[in-house]
Amino acid sequence: MSGRRRRTQPASWDAERASPHESENRYQDLLQHLPVGVYRTTTRGRIVEANQGLADMLGFRRARDLQHLDVTQFYMRKKSRQEHILSLATTLTEFREFELRTRDGRIIWVRDYPRAIKGAAGRVLYFDGILVDVSERKHIEEALLHSEQDYRRLFEHAHDAIIVFALKGETILDVNNRACELYGFSHQEMIGMSLEKISRDVAQGKRRILRTMKHKTFQNFETVHFRKDGSEMLLEVNAALITYKDQPAILSIYRDITRRRLLEETIRQMAYQDSLTGLPNRSLLTDRLEQALSLAKRRSQKVTLLYLDLDGFKSVNDAHGHGIGDELLCVVAGRLTGQVRQSDTVARLGGDEFLVLLPDAGHARDGVRIARKILAAIRRPCRIGGRRMQVTGSIGVAIYPQDGRSAETLMKHADQAMYEAKVAGRDVCRRYVGRSDKNS
């Protein structure tokens, strides 16, 4: 193919479409006000993104003051940090606790919830994660080893719920005020109560008790318990074997992470979903495409990729405004998903561009057939805000392995084929025509 591709929209329009919408503002506001530290670093430890929670934790006034700093400088044991980074390169996610020295000289303990982010070539590009300050729990652990008096003071005033229960019968021997607040029971109601009454998975709880007894040290895990009103809560638990009034017992520290888990899920969805249509975005589509190609290579199957660009969408925005345009994009998204299988993926790349991934597409003509069904669905008129709206689409089709053997090459060739469909008069689909690159 010769010539430089000309987009149907001017560059200024693309920039306007890519500007933050209200949902993006809510996402950024959510990140900045989370009660935990959120970060992105390079593989060498340079901070790329950080929220205000992380700045507060490390003793900085503003989140932007952390930009470009080397996060390694805060670690008391830099070797442990390096070991963690090496481990993440293969495990992708692994929770650990570290001792940090803040900018103002304070020593804090944090629990790191990281995730390695890989690029299209499978190389780790960044580390995203959440840091939670667990200093108070660490102080309680130390107090258990040193002084009953310190232990009692921390026990009563801790922000986390603490429960001491007997090994025999798992009856509760002691609780602090925070435990009563968390579960909704009075102190008198909780003393003598069996843990089975407030635990959703009793069998799993018993296995964790046995593991705690075996290791005789703090064991970290998550569990689901019930409040007095019957509602569930997800708890992060740290448990240790202790001696309580001359009898063996287990001390458990409970932190309610229900809200944090919901926030993590919200952040995850925002990272992989298009905020307007709810469809997968480019990142998730690329990940699924790479998985489909890997599976197709092992099974000698085909993978079809459809690249869709709407015809005349700019005129809709110019004539009726971006609000109407956004509603039309949502209508198109719904029609696209209605034409494919549950195992297929429809993604929005941005603007009026969509990708449809058809793993195990069978014969090459199957992709063209589905593309024509999609075009017929798109051209059907619809009513938005009392107005009759109608657009068409142009689709480019690229098929693995003959049109490309990598995700990047297949997407590029599908894009080129879509441009050919535009040149051919629009409202049509075109197969990629070119020499298959065996090394792609």
C-alpha positions in Angstrom: 0.0 0.0 0.0 1.4 3.4 -0.9 0.6 6.9 0.4 0.1 8.3 3.9 -3.1 7.5 5.6 -5.4 10.4 6.0 -7.8 10.2 9.0 -11.4 11.2 8.5 -11.1 13.6 11.5 -8.5 16.4 11.8 -5.9 16.1 14.6 -7.6 18.9 16.6 -10.8 16.8 16.7 -8.9 13.7 18.0 -7.3 15.8 20.7 -10.7 17.1 21.8 -12.1 13.6 21.8 -9.2 12.4 24.0 -9.5 15.2 26.6 -10.7 14.0 30.1 -14.4 13.6 30.5 -16.3 13.7 33.7 -15.6 10.0 34.3 -11.9 10.6 34.0 -12.1 13.4 36.5 -14.0 11.2 38.9 -11.3 8.5 38.5 -8.5 11.0 39.2 -10.3 12.4 42.2 -10.8 8.9 43.5 -7.1 8.1 43.2 -6.1 11.3 44.9 -8.4 10.8 47.9 -7.8 7.1 48.6 -6.6 6.5 52.2 -3.7 4.4 50.8 -0.7 5.1 48.6 -1.1 4.4 44.8 1.9 4.4 42.6 3.4 3.5 39.2 7.2 3.1 38.9 9.6 2.1 36.2 11.5 -1.2 36.5 14.4 0.8 37.9 12.3 2.3 40.6 11.6 5.8 39.2 8.2 7.1 40.3 6.0 7.9 37.3 2.7 8.4 39.0 1.7 8.8 42.6 -1.4 10.0 44.5 -1.7 12.3 47.5 -2.0 9.3 49.9 1.5 8.2 49.0 2.8 11.7 49.4 1.3 12.0 52.9 2.7 8.6 53.8 6.2 9.5 52.7 6.2 13.0 54.2 5.8 15.1 51.1 3.4 18.0 50.7 2.2 17.3 47.2 1.9 14.2 45.0 3.9 15.9 42.2 6.9 16.3 44.5 7.4 12.5 44.1 7.7 12.6 40.3 11.0 11.1 39.1 12.2 10.2 42.6 13.9 6.8 43.0 11.5 4.9 45.3 14.5 2.7 46.5 15.8 5.5 48.6 13.0 5.1 51.1 13.6 1.4 51.8 15.5 0.5 55.0 16.6 -2.8 53.4 17.3 -2.2 49.8 18.3 -5.8 49.1 14.8 -7.0 50.1 13.4 -4.4 47.6 15.6 -5.8 44.8 14.6 -9.4 45.6 11.0 -8.4 45.4 11.5 -6.7 42.0 13.2 -9.8 40.6 10.4 -12.0 41.9 7.7 -9.8 40.3 9.2 -10.3 36.9 8.0 -13.9 37.0 5.1 -13.9 39.5 3.7 -10.5 38.3 2.1 -10.0 41.7 3.4 -10.8 45.2 2.4 -9.0 48.5 5.2 -8.1 50.9 5.9 -5.9 53.9 8.7 -3.4 54.1 10.2 -0.9 56.5 10.5 2.6 55.0 12.2 5.8 56.2 10.1 8.8 55.2 11.4 12.2 54.1 11.0 13.6 57.7 12.9 10.7 59.2 10.0 8.6 60.5 10.2 4.8 60.2 7.0 3.2 59.0 6.0 -0.3 57.9 4.0 -0.7 54.7 2.3 -3.6 53.0 2.9 -3.5 49.2 0.3 -4.8 46.8 2.1 -4.5 43.4 1.4 -5.7 39.9 3.9 -6.0 37.0 2.6 -4.4 33.8 3.9 -6.0 30.6 4.1 -4.6 27.1 3.2 -6.2 23.8 6.5 -7.9 23.7 6.0 -9.5 27.1 8.6 -7.3 28.8 7.8 -5.7 32.2 7.4 -2.0 31.6 6.1 -0.7 34.9 5.0 -1.7 38.4 1.6 -0.5 39.6 0.6 -0.9 43.2 -1.0 0.2 46.5 0.9 0.8 49.7 -0.9 0.4 53.0 0.6 1.7 56.3 0.7 -1.3 58.7 2.9 0.4 61.3 0.3 0.0 64.1 0.0 -3.7 63.6 3.8 -4.0 63.7 3.9 -2.1 66.9 1.4 -4.5 68.4 3.5 -7.5 67.3 6.6 -5.9 69.0 4.6 -5.2 72.1 3.6 -8.8 72.4 7.3 -9.7 72.6 8.3 -7.1 75.1 5.7 -5.9 77.6 2.3 -7.0 78.8 1.6 -3.4 79.7 2.4 -2.0 76.3 0.4 -4.8 74.8 -2.7 -3.9 76.8 -2.4 -0.2 76.0 -2.1 -0.9 72.3 -4.8 -3.6 72.5 -7.4 -1.2 73.8 -6.5 1.8 71.6 -5.7 0.1 68.3 -7.6 1.2 65.2 -7.9 -2.4 64.0 -10.1 -5.0 65.6 -8.3 -7.5 67.8 -9.8 -10.8 69.0 -8.1 -13.4 71.3 -9.7 -16.8 71.1 -9.0 -20.2 72.7 -7.7 -23.1 70.7 -10.2 -25.4 72.2 -13.7 -24.7 70.9 -12.5 -21.5 69.3 -14.4 -19.4 71.9 -13.5 -15.7 72.2 -11.6 -14.8 75.3 -11.0 -11.1 74.8 -11.8 -8.3 72.3 -10.9 -4.7 72.0 -13.4 -1.8 71.5 -12.7 -1.6 67.7 -13.8 -5.3 67.4 -17.1 -4.5 69.0 -17.6 -1.5 66.7 -16.7 -3.6 63.6 -19.0 -6.6 64.3 -21.8 -4.6 66.0 -21.8 -6.8 69.2 -21.2 -5.6 72.7 -18.2 -6.7 74.7 -20.3 -9.0 76.8 -22.0 -10.6 73.7 -18.6 -11.4 72.1 -16.9 -12.9 75.1 -17.6 -16.7 75.0 -18.9 -16.6 71.5 -17.6 -19.1 69.0 -15.8 -17.9 65.9 -18.0 -20.2 63.9 -20.9 -17.8 64.5 -19.3 -15.0 62.7 -17.3 -16.9 60.1 -18.6 -17.8 56.6 -16.1 -20.6 55.8 -15.7 -22.5 59.1 -13.6 -25.3 57.5 -11.2 -22.9 55.9 -10.9 -21.1 59.2 -9.9 -24.3 61.0 -7.2 -25.0 58.5 -5.8 -21.5 59.0 -5.8 -22.0 62.8 -3.8 -25.2 62.3 -1.3 -23.4 60.1 -0.9 -20.6 62.7 -0.2 -23.2 65.4 2.4 -24.9 63.2 4.3 -21.8 62.4 3.8 -20.0 65.7 4.2 -16.7 64.0 1.9 -14.1 62.4 0.1 -15.6 59.4 -1.6 -13.2 56.9 -4.7 -14.1 55.0 -8.2 -12.8 54.0 -11.5 -14.1 55.1 -15.2 -13.2 55.2 -17.0 -12.6 58.5 -20.6 -11.6 59.4 -21.6 -8.5 61.3 -24.4 -8.7 63.9 -26.9 -7.5 61.3 -25.9 -10.4 59.0 -24.0 -8.3 56.4 -20.7 -9.6 55.1 -17.3 -8.0 55.3 -14.0 -8.9 53.7 -11.2 -8.9 56.3 -7.4 -8.9 56.2 -6.3 -11.1 59.1 -3.0 -11.4 60.9 -2.9 -14.2 63.5 -0.3 -15.5 65.9 -0.1 -18.2 68.6 0.2 -16.6 72.1 -0.2 -17.5 75.7 -3.2 -15.8 77.3 -3.7 -16.2 81.0 -1.6 -19.3 81.1 -3.4 -21.1 78.2 -2.6 -21.3 74.5 -4.6 -19.0 72.4 -4.6 -17.2 69.1 -4.5 -13.4 68.7 -6.0 -12.1 65.5 -5.9 -8.6 64.1 -8.7 -7.8 61.7 -8.8 -5.0 59.2 -12.0 -4.4 57.1 -10.8 -4.2 53.5 -14.3 -4.4 51.9 -14.2 -0.8 50.7 -10.5 -1.0 49.6 -11.2 -4.1 47.5 -14.2 -2.3 45.8 -11.9 0.6 45.1 -9.2 -1.8 43.7 -11.8 -3.4 41.4 -13.0 0.1 40.3 -9.4 1.1 39.5 -8.9 -2.2 37.6 -12.0 -1.7 35.6 -11.1 1.9 34.8 -7.6 0.7 33.6 -9.1 -1.9 31.2 -12.5 -0.5 30.2 -13.6 2.3 28.0 -15.3 4.8 30.3 -18.0 5.8 27.7 -19.2 2.5 26.3 -18.0 0.0 29.0 -16.3 -2.0 26.3 -12.7 -3.3 26.8 -10.1 -0.7 25.8 -6.9 -1.0 23.8 -4.9 -2.5 26.7 -7.4 -5.3 27.4 -7.9 -6.0 23.7 -4.1 -6.3 23.2 -3.8 -8.7 26.1 -6.7 -10.9 24.8 -5.3 -10.8 21.3 -1.9 -11.9 22.4 -3.5 -14.8 24.4 -5.6 -15.8 21.3 -2.5 -15.8 19.1 -0.6 -17.9 21.5 -3.4 -20.5 21.7 -4.0 -20.4 17.9 -0.3 -21.1 17.3 -0.4 -24.2 19.5 -3.7 -25.5 17.9 -2.9 -24.4 14.3 -6.1 -22.2 14.3 -6.9 -18.9 12.7 -7.6 -15.6 14.5 -9.5 -12.8 12.8 -9.3 -9.1 13.6 -11.8 -6.6 12.4 -10.9 -2.9 12.4 -14.0 -0.7 12.3 -14.2 3.1 11.7 -17.5 4.9 11.5 -18.2 6.9 8.3 -19.4 10.5 8.7 -19.2 10.5 12.5 -17.5 13.9 12.6 -20.5 15.4 10.9 -22.7 14.1 13.7 -20.6 15.8 16.3 -20.4 19.0 14.3 -24.2 19.1 13.7 -25.5 17.8 17.0 -22.7 18.1 19.6 -20.5 15.6 21.4 -23.3 14.5 23.8 -25.4 13.1 20.9 -22.2 11.7 19.4 -21.4 9.9 22.6 -24.9 8.3 22.7 -24.5 7.2 19.1 -21.2 5.5 20.0 -23.0 3.6 22.8 -25.6 2.5 20.4 -23.0 1.2 18.0 -21.2 -0.6 20.8 -24.4 -2.4 21.7 -25.0 -3.4 18.1 -21.4 -4.7 17.7 -21.7 -6.9 20.8 -25.0 -8.2 19.5 -23.4 -9.6 16.4 -20.6 -11.7 17.9 -20.2 -14.7 20.1 -19.6 -14.5 23.9 -16.1 -15.7 23.3 -15.3 -12.8 21.0 -14.1 -9.4 22.1 -15.4 -6.0 21.0 -13.2 -3.1 22.1 -13.2 0.7 21.6 -9.9 2.2 20.7 -11.0 5.8 21.1 -13.0 8.2 19.0 -15.1 6.3 16.5 -12.7 3.3 16.1 -13.5 -0.2 17.3 -11.8 -3.6 17.1 -13.5 -7.0 17.0 -11.4 -10.0 18.0 -12.7 -13.4 16.7 -10.5 -16.2 18.1 -10.8 -19.6 16.4 -12.6 -17.9 13.5 -12.4 -21.0 11.3 -12.2 -20.2 7.6 -11.1 -16.7 6.4 -14.5 -16.1 4.8 -16.2 -16.4 8.3 -14.5 -13.1 9.3 -15.8 -11.3 6.2 -19.3 -12.7 6.8 -19.4 -11.4 10.3 -18.0 -8.0 9.1 -20.9 -7.7 6.7 -23.4 -8.5 9.4 -21.8 -5.8 11.6 -22.1 -3.3 8.7 -25.8 -4.1 8.2 -26.4 -3.6 11.9 -24.6 -0.3 12.1 -26.4 1.2 9.1 -29.8 0.7 10.7 -31.3 4.1 11.7 -31.9 4.9 15.4 -33.4 7.8 17.4 -31.4 9.7 19.9 -32.8 12.7 21.6 -35.8 12.8 19.3 -33.5 12.9 16.2 -33.2 10.2 13.5 -29.6 9.2 13.3 -27.8 7.0 10.8 -24.1 6.2 10.2 -22.3 3.6 8.3 -18.9 1.9 8.9 -15.8 0.7 7.1 -14.1 -2.5 8.2 -10.7 -3.9 7.6 -10.1 -7.6 8.0 -6.8 -9.2 8.9 -6.3 -12.9 9.7 -3.6 -14.8 11.6 -1.3 -16.3 10.5 -1.3 -15.2 6.8 -1.7 -11.4 7.5 0.6 -11.3 10.5 2.0 -13.3 13.4 2.1 -10.7 16.1 -0.6 -8.6 17.7 1.0 -5.4 16.6 1.3 -6.5 13.0 -2.2 -7.9 12.8 -3.6 -4.6 14.2 -1.6 -2.6 11.7 -2.7 -4.7 8.7 -6.4 -4.6 9.8 -6.0 -0.8 10.0 -4.6 -0.6 6.5 -7.4 -2.8 5.2 -9.9 -0.5 6.8 -8.4 2.5 5.0 -8.8 0.6 1.7 -12.5 0.1 2.6 -12.7 3.9 3.0 -11.1 4.5 -0.4 -13.4 1.9 -2.0 -16.5 4.0 -1.1 -17.2 3.2 2.6 -19.9 1.0 4.1 -17.8 -2.0 2.9 -15.3 -4.4 4.3 -11.9 -5.2 2.8 -9.4 -8.0 3.4 -5.8 -7.0 4.0 -3.9 -7.6 0.7 -0.1 -7.7 1.0 2.8 -10.0 1.4 2.5 -12.0 4.6 5.4 -11.2 6.9 6.5 -14.6 8.2 8.8 -12.9 10.8 6.0 -10.7 12.2 
